[in-house]
Amino acid sequence: QVQLVESGGGSVQPGGSLRLSCAASGIGFSGYAMGWYRQSPGKQRELVAAITIVGNTNYADSVKGRFTISRDNAKNTLYLQINSLKPEDTAVYYCNAQRSTVWREYDYWGQGTQVTVSS
């Protein structure tokens, strides 16, 4: 059974920091491209940051320089370090795992963790 379990969300003041974690089980974690998405009320889910199986990273323009995605394949865990938080970063943050083979696509989601930024 595949599980992606996010943790680390919470309520912080603007300018604060959080570190989100996503613990994966039931998949060959090192073989999956991983990503963090977020969704706020009334908006579509958007890709925030992604990391390939070899560690290449990509970020949404709105978070460049503030967010850092990383992975620890030995711990089957994905991280998102979030600094200089802004109210517009308020959203539910989701972990995603993707893998493509000749035969099928694999696409898994976590349940999300809430990040709220307010003064």
C-alpha positions in Angstrom: 0.0 0.0 0.0 1.4 3.3 -1.1 1.4 6.1 1.5 2.7 9.7 1.4 2.3 11.3 4.7 3.0 15.1 5.0 3.8 16.8 8.3 5.3 20.1 9.5 2.5 22.5 8.6 1.2 25.0 11.0 0.4 28.7 11.7 3.2 31.2 11.4 3.7 34.9 11.2 4.8 36.6 8.0 8.6 36.2 7.6 8.6 33.0 9.5 9.8 29.6 8.4 8.6 26.0 8.3 10.0 22.7 7.2 7.5 20.3 5.6 8.2 16.6 5.4 6.7 13.8 3.3 7.4 10.3 4.4 6.8 7.8 1.7 6.2 4.1 2.0 5.1 1.3 -0.4 7.1 2.8 -3.3 10.7 2.6 -4.5 11.2 6.2 -3.4 14.5 6.8 -5.1 12.9 6.0 -8.5 10.2 8.6 -8.3 10.3 12.3 -9.2 8.8 14.1 -6.3 7.0 17.4 -6.0 5.3 19.8 -3.6 2.0 21.3 -4.7 -0.3 23.7 -2.9 -3.9 24.7 -3.1 -5.7 27.6 -1.5 -9.5 28.1 -1.4 -10.9 29.0 -4.7 -7.7 28.4 -6.6 -6.3 25.5 -8.6 -3.6 23.3 -7.2 -0.2 24.5 -8.3 3.2 23.1 -8.5 5.5 24.8 -6.0 8.7 22.8 -6.3 9.9 19.5 -7.9 13.0 17.3 -7.7 14.0 14.6 -10.1 15.5 11.2 -9.2 19.0 12.6 -9.7 18.3 15.7 -7.6 17.6 18.4 -10.2 15.2 21.0 -8.8 12.7 23.4 -10.2 10.6 26.1 -8.5 7.6 28.2 -9.2 8.6 31.8 -9.8 6.6 32.9 -6.7 8.8 30.9 -4.4 12.2 31.0 -5.9 14.8 32.1 -3.3 12.5 31.3 -0.4 11.6 27.6 -0.8 14.1 24.7 -1.0 13.1 21.2 -1.9 15.3 18.2 -1.0 15.1 14.5 -0.7 16.7 11.8 1.5 16.5 8.6 -0.4 17.9 6.6 2.6 14.9 7.8 4.7 12.3 7.8 1.9 11.5 11.4 2.8 10.9 14.5 0.8 11.4 18.0 2.4 10.4 21.5 1.7 12.1 24.3 3.6 10.0 27.4 3.5 11.5 30.7 4.5 10.3 34.3 4.5 6.7 33.2 4.5 4.1 35.5 3.1 0.3 35.5 3.6 -0.1 34.4 0.0 1.7 31.2 0.9 -1.3 30.1 2.9 -2.5 26.9 1.4 -2.7 23.1 1.9 0.6 21.7 0.7 0.6 18.3 -0.9 3.3 15.8 -1.6 3.4 14.1 -5.0 5.3 11.1 -6.4 5.5 10.4 -10.1 7.1 7.7 -12.2 6.7 6.7 -15.8 7.4 3.3 -17.4 6.7 2.0 -20.8 3.6 0.2 -19.5 2.1 2.8 -17.1 2.2 6.0 -15.2 2.4 6.1 -11.4 1.0 9.2 -9.7 0.5 9.3 -5.9 -0.6 12.0 -3.5 -0.5 12.7 0.2 -3.4 14.0 2.2 -1.9 17.5 2.6 -0.7 19.7 5.4 -2.1 23.1 6.2 0.2 26.2 6.2 -1.3 29.4 7.4 0.6 32.7 7.4 -1.0 35.6 9.2 -0.2 38.2 11.8 
